[in-house]
Amino acid sequence: MLSLNEAMQLDFSAGLQGMDVGFGFDTTTSGAGGVSSPVDVSAKADGEEEEQQMRLLLRKISNRESARRSRARRRQRTEELERAVEALRAERRALAARADAAAARALSVQCDGARLRAEAGALRRRLGEAQRQAVVLLALARARLARTAPSIGGGGRAPAVVPPPPLAGGGVASSLMTL
C-alpha cells in the first residue's frame, strides 16, 4: 500500500492520456465541467481512503500520546499528593508532640496551683491562730498593766489603759514581737 505522500505525488492523468483503457471514456479531463474520468475517480477514491486511513492512524497516535501524557500527569499528581500526605502526617506528629508537652505543662501548673492554694490556706490558718494568740497576749498584757498601775501611781483611781505603741509594720502580729 502506498503512503499518503506517495499517493499524492502520483499523477495518474499524465500516465493515462492517450491510452485506451477499454471503458470508452476519454481519459483527459474535460475543460467545461471539470468532470474526471472513471480512472481518476478510482485513484481519488483510493487516495481519499488512504488519506482517511492516515488521519485515523494519526488520530490513534495522537490519542495514545494524549493518554500517555494524561497518565504521566496523573502519576505526577499522585506523587505530589503522596508527598503532601507525608508532610501533613509529619506536621500532625509534631503538633501532637507539642500538644502533649503543653498538656504536661498545664498539668504541672495545675499541680503547682493546687499546692500553692493549699499552702496559702495553711498560712491563713496559721495567721488566724497567731492573731488570736496576739489578742490574748494583748489582753494579758493590759491586765498586767492594770494590776501594776494602781500600785505605782497610788491615788486609788482606775488605772489608765495604755495602748501599745504603733509599729512600723503595723498590725497586731508585729506588736507581739515587742512584748
Secondary structure, DSSP 8 states (H G I E B T S, - for coil): ---HHHHHH--HHHHHTT---SSSS-SS--TTT----HHHHHHHHHHHHHHHHHHHHHHHHHHHHHHHHHHHHHHHHHHHHHHHHHHHHHHHHHHHHHHHHHHHHHHHHHHHHHHHHHHHHHHHHHHHHHHHHHHHHHHHHHHHHHHHHHHHH-SS-----------SS-SHHHHHTT-
